[in-house]
Amino acid sequence: MGRISKEKCESLNFYKYLCQKTGSKEVVRIRRLNLDVVEMGFNNKLKVIHSGNKAEGLDLKGSDEDIMSINSLYKVYPSETEVVFDSLTIPLIMNTDETLPCFAQLRLLDEQKAFKYMWENNNLGGRFSSELFRLDHLSLFPYEMKIHGPCLSDMNDLLDVAFCLKCDQWIFQARTWVSRPRSPWPSPKIISKIISCGVDMNKEKLATLLEQLYEQGVNCFASSETLQDYQGQFYKLAESFISGNPRSVQDTKFDIQDIKKINLLHKCLRHSRTGLSRGLFALYISKVCRSAPDTAKYQYSLENKQQYSKYKYDLIHLLIGIHSDAISGWLTLASFFYVHKNYFASLSVMKYALQKYPERKKTGRTLPEYAFIQRHDLNIIKKEKLYTELKAITIDNLIFRKNSSIIPKELQLDVSKSHAIYDPLSFAYFLNFLCYYHLQDMTSCRYYLQKLRSTINLTTVGKQTHLSSPIFCGIAYQLMGDTYVARQFFQQTAKFDSHNVTSAVQRLSSVI
């Protein structure tokens, strides 16, 4: 009886340990559902499928993000007789006569001069080159990528993207397998062959091996990078669940390019059966609403009635967008008020948003002090529902789309060619500076300029956001009339911006 209790206790401890490492049942479920919602967000021209550990809901140490992107320009067919002609896709025919098992060559049905650079000639004619296909996609990325097997990977090996072609039909070799009868498999003949291989004879040996592993504890996991610290772990599932959920959502890149997709999210929200799914759909509806002013098909008009309608439309959606995270939704609303020259409203919104920013990032608190605050917040959040937890802990970067109508005019250059990404804290300080500059409060301007300079070493979310603080400082000094210091900040940014992601070079040329 004592041994059974010991074994049960060990099993429960190991289960709790695995929950801390890979996530509890609820954490894994929310990660999977989160990626499902993300994949819904892409438009019909860009179909994305997540794979690997993260798609399975796991967050293992050292694992990267694996993405399959389906190219909708081409459509693959097993044979010429199955081709369906349309004006939207280029048909490709599979050829397996001269290939190894599980491989196929793709050939053109007719001559396509526009895409001739991605084809190679052999004895069967033109064939599709996977290498040239990858090189073509490599040139489309705004930042440095490398070819890694069949994928394109970032230089830090955190992201693998495989660009794929789709075949809507089952290949000939698989059609008999698809229609096979399920019940008689595996057949008695196959089972007898398995037994004849010596499974029964090795049963005692297998049992002895498992018993030895159990006597060693679970040391067999010592060689695993993820599970090697099993023996030294404590088990606090509630805290693991709370801290795991927001990070699952926060780390995921999400972009709905068509505001009409919000209707799909509304339908999903109405038909959700669990609080978990309702919380996620509500969160993403808020995220979509933040971009509504830049995706709505409003034509610019000088008529007051039309401008007022656009103002109300933008304001309503941005008010929904404040529920997307702790801070960035509020800062997007503050930027909207600034663009409409409502500086006092913008300052009030930013004051409220900055009160919610993590104290350690704002004040540089020591780790023990910050840990105490975090534990206190955690105890409060435990009593809240998932949607409230996600809003309280998640802090997104600010994203303004190309030619955004709600970005400050001083930053319009940043969105002239593509979208812009900013760190929320540095953006908040810069927007405070701009508001006080237009209110001619130079004392407050200098105060927030100093606060802005202090964020240059703190903004470490990503390269583009890391370079936003010196850009903000350069613009601020340029407005204050100190072109020498402004030029230094722009030069510093341009030096590190090897891929010309920011507007530093253009701004440098404008500083006399």
N, C-alpha and C positions, 0 to 999 in steps of 0.2 A: 504493500500500500504506500509505504514511504517512497519507494522508487517511482511509482506511478505519479505521485504528487511532484516529485523532483523533475521528472520528464515533462509533465504538463507545465510546470513553472518555467522550465528552460524553453519550451516551445513558445509560450506566451511572451517571454522576454525577447526571443528572437523575432517574433512577429512584430512586436512594438519597435524593435530596432529597425526592421525593414520598413516599417511605416515612416520612421524618421528619415531614412535614407532615400526611399523612392516615393514616399507619400502614402497616406492612408487611403482607404477605399474612396472616400469622398474627394480627397485631393486629386487622385488619379482620374476620377470621373469628371471633375471640373476642368482639368487640363484637356481631356479629350473633347468635351463639349465646347471649350473655348476655341480650340482649333477648328471645330466644325463651323462655328459662327464666323471665324476669320475667313475660312474658305468661301463662305457665302458672300463675303464682301467684295470679291473680285468680279469684274465685269465679264461678259461672255467672251471677249477677245483674249482675256488673260485668265486661264483656268489653272489653279494651283492646288496641288495635293501634298500635304505634309506626310512624311514617312519617318521611320527610325524610332528611337526611344521616345522622343518628345510626342510623336503622334500616338504612341501607345499610352501616353499619360505618365511616363517616367521622366525623372529629372536627374539622371545619373551624372556623377562627377566626371568631367572631361568629355561628355558627349556633345556633339555639335548639332546644328539644326539642318535637317535634310528636307529639301523641297523639290518636288517634281513640277515643272511648268510645262503645260501642254501647248504646243504651237498650233494655233487654229488655222494657219495658212495652208497646211498640208493635210491630206487625209490618205491613210494607207489602206489598200485593198489586197486580199489574198490572191486574187486573179483578175485578169482583164474583164472577164464576163460579169463580175460583181461591181464594176465601177458605176457610180451614179454621178453623172455630170451636173455640175452647177457652176455658177460664175464666181463663187466665193472661195473655193478651195482648189488646190492643185493635186490631182490624183497621183499616187505613187503605187507601184506594183511590187509585191514581194517576190523575191526569187531565192529559192533554197537549194537549187540544183548543185551549186558549186560552193557551198558553205558548210561549216561545221555544225553539228547539232546545236539547237537553241539559238542559232544565228541566222540572219537573213540579209540579203542585199536588196536595196530599193532602187527601182529604175523608173524613169519618166515614161509616161504613156505617149507623150508627144514632145516636141521641142519647146523648151521654155527659155528663151534667150535672156529674160530678165534675171534668172537665177542660175545662169550658166557657171558662175564663179564657184558654186558649191557642188559641182559635178565632176566626176572623173570618168575617163573612158576606159573600157575593157573590151573583151571579145563579144560581150553581149550588148555593147553600146554604152550610153551614159548611165552612171550609177551615182547615187547620193553618197557624199563623203561626210562621215560623222565628224572627222577632224576639222574640215572646213566649216561645217555647221557650228561647231563649238567656237572656232575662231571668230566667226561672224557675230555670235552673241557676246563674245568677250569684248568686242569693240563698243558694245552698247552700254556697258556699265560706266557710271560716272566716277567710280573709284577703282583702285587697282584690284584686279582679280587674277587668278592663275588657273590653268587647266590641271585638274586632279582626276585622272582616270576618265570616266565618262562624264564627269561633273565639272562645273566651274566653282572654285572655292575662293574665299577671301584670304588675305595674307596671314590672318591669325588662325586659320582653320576652324573657324566657328560656324561657318555657313557653307553648305554644299548644295548647289543648284543643278539639277539635271533637266535639260530642255528635251522634251520628248515629243514624239509624233504618235497620233492615236489611230488605231484600227478598230472600227465599230463591230466587226464580225470576228467570231472565233476562227482561228487558223484551222486549216484542214486536219492537222494532226490531233487537235484537241476536241474536235466535234464528237468523236465516238466517246471520249471521256466525259463530256458534258452530259450526254444522254445515257450514260451507263446506269444500270440498276444499283441502288444503294444497299439494299438489304442483304444480298448474298456476299458482300465483301467485308472482310477478307474471306476467301473460300476455305473450307476444311483442308484442302490440299496445301494452301499456303501456310496455314497454321501448323500442319504436320511438318512442313519443311523447317519452320522456325524452331520447333521443338527438337527436331533431329540435329540441329546445329549445336546442341549441348546446353540449352538454357536450363533444363532441369538438373543436369549434372553440376552446374555451377551455382545452383541456388544457395547451397551452404556457404560456399566461398563468398558470394555476394553478401549474405547476411553477416558473416564475420567481418567483412570490410566495413559495412555500415556501422556495426557495433563499435569497431575501433575508432571510427570517425566521431561517433557520439561520445566515447570516453575522452576524446581530446577536446571536448567542447565543440565549438564550431570553428576550429582553427583552419579548417579546409578553405575558409574564405579569406585567409590572410594574404593570399596572392592577388586578391581583387582590390583594385584601386578604390572602388566604391564601398566595399564591405569590410575592409581590413581592420577597422577600429571597433569591431563589434563588441569586444569584451569590456571596453571602457565607456560604454554609452549609458546615459540615463534615459528614461522613457517618459516623455511628457507629450502625449499625443495631442492634447488640446492646443498647446502652443505650436506644435508642428503644423497642425491644421490651419491655425490662424495665420501663421507666417508664410505658409506655403501657398495658400489660395491667391492672395494678391500678386505675388511674384509670378505665378503661373500666367496671370492675365497681363501684368505689366511688361513682361519680357517679350510679349507677342506683338509683332508688327501688324497693324490693322489699317486698312484703307478701303473705304467704299467710294468708288469713283463716280457713282451715279446716285443722286439723292433719291431716285425712285426706289432704290433697294431698301429704303427705310420702311416702305410699305410691307415688304417681306418680313422684316424684323418685327413689325407691329403684329402681323398675323401669327408669327412664331410665339410672340409674347402672350397673345390671347389664348393660344392653344397649349401653352406649357402646362404640364401636369405637376411639376415639382417646383419648390421654392428655389432650388439651385438653378434650374434653367431660366426661370423668370428673372432672377437676379442678374444673370449674364446678359439676357436679351435687353433688359432695361438699361444695363450699363452701356451696351453697344449702341442702343438708340441714342443715348446721351452723347456718345462719341461722334456719331454721324451728324447730330444736330450742330455740333461745334463747327463743322465744315459747310453747313447749309448756306451761309451767305455767299460762299464762293462757288457753289455748285448749282444754285438756283438759276433758272433761265430768265432772269429779269433783264429787259433791254434798258440801257441807260436813257433817261429822259430828263428834260429840264422842267417838266410839269410837276408842280408841287404835289398833286394827288398821287402821281406815280412814285415820286420819291418817298412820300409818306408811307405808301403801301410797302415799298421795299424796306423802309426803316422798321416798320412793325413786324414784317416777316423775319427779318434778321434778328431783331431783339427777342422775339418769341422763341426762336430756335436756340439762340445763345443762352437764354435763361434755362432751357432744358439741358443745354450742354454743360452747365456748371456742375451737374451731378455726375459727370464722367470720371472725375478724379478729385483729389483734394485741392489742387491749386490751379492747374492749367486752364480749366474751364472758366474760372473766375478771371484769369489774366486775359483770356481771349475776349471776354466781355468788357474788360477794362480798355483793351485796345480798340474795341468798337466805339466806346464812348469817346476815346481820345480822337479818333478819326472824325467824329461828329462834333468835335470841339467842346465837348461837355467834360472839361478837365476836372471839375470838382467831383463829379460822379465817378470818373476814372480813378481818382485818388482814393475815394472812399472804398471802392471795390478792391483796390490793391492793398489797402491797409488791412482789410479783412482777410485777404488771401495770405498775406505775409505772416499773419498771426498763426496760420495753420502749417507753416513751413517747419520741417524738423529742426529742433533747437540746435542740434550738433552742427548742422551745416551753416546756420546763421551766426552762432556765437562761438563756435569752436570749443564746446564743452569737452571735458575729459571723458574717457570711455566709461569709467564707473558711474559718473553722473548721468551720462546718456543712457546707460543700461538700466539705471533706476527709473528714469522717465519712460523708457520703452516698456519695462515690465508693468508700470502703472497704467500706461495706455493699453497694454495688452489685456489687462484684467477688465478694463472698461469695455474693450471691443469684443471680448468673449461673450458679453451679454447681448450683443447686437446681431442682426441678421447679416447674411453674406453680402448683400448689396451695400449695406452701411460699412462693413469691414473694407470692402474693395475701395469705396470712395475715400475712406479715412487714411488708408495706407498708400494707395497708388498715386504716384506723381509722374505724369506724362511730360515729355518734352512738348514745347509749343511748335505746331506745324502750321505754316501759312502756305496756301497753294499758290501756284503760278498766277501772277497778276491779281493777287488777293485784294479785295476791296476793304478789308478790315485791318490791314497792317498799317502802322504809321507811315506817313509819306516819306519820312527820313530813311525808311528801310525798303522803299519800293524797288530800289535797284537790286536788292537781294532776291526778289521774286520775278524779275524781268525775264529770266530764262527757265527757271524751274522753281520747285517749292523750296522753302527755307525752314530750317529746324533750329530752335533756340532753347537754351537752358532756361527754365522758368525763373530762377532766382536772379540771374543777370538781366533777363528781359524785364523783370519787375522793377529793378533799380533803374534801368535805362528809361523805362516808361515814366517812372516818377520824375526823373530828371527832365524829360521832355515836357511833362505837364507844368512843372514849376518854371521851366524856361519860358513857356508861353504866358504864364501868369506873372512873369518878371520878378520872381522870387529867387534872386541869385544866391542867397544864403543856403536855401534848401537845395538849389542846383549843385552847389559845391559839396554839400553833405552827401547827396546820392551819387555824385561822381566819385567820391572817395569810397563809398560802399561798393560801387560798380568795379572799381579797381581791385578791391579785395576779393572779388570772385574769379579773377583770372586764374589763380592756382586751384580753385575749388571746382571749376567746371570740367569734370572729367568723364561725363556721360559718353561722349563720342567725339570724333574728330571735328565734325562740323559744329557741334555745340561748344566744343572746347575753344574754337576760334571765334566764337561770337562775341565774347567779352571784350577782347581788344578792338574788334570792329566797333562795338558800342562806344568804347572809350574814345576812339578816334573821331567818331561823329560828334560826340559831346564836346570834345576840345575844339573841333572845327567850328561848331556853333558858338562856342565861347570866344572865338577869335584867335585861339592859340594854334596856328597852323603848323608850327614846328613840332609840337608834341603830337598833334594829330597825324602828321606824316610818319613819325616814329612808330606809332601803333599800327598804321596801315602797312608799313614796311615789315614790321615784325610778323604780322599775320600773313602777308604775301610770301614771306620766306618759308613758312611751314605749310602753306597751301599749295603743294606741288601739283595737284590736279585741278586747280582753279575752281574749287567748290564755292568759295566765298566771293564777295564783291571787292576784296581788298585791292586788287590790281587796278580796277576801274576807279575806285575812290582815290587811290594814290595819284592817279593822273589828274584828278580834279583839284588836288591841293596845290595851290601855288606857293 
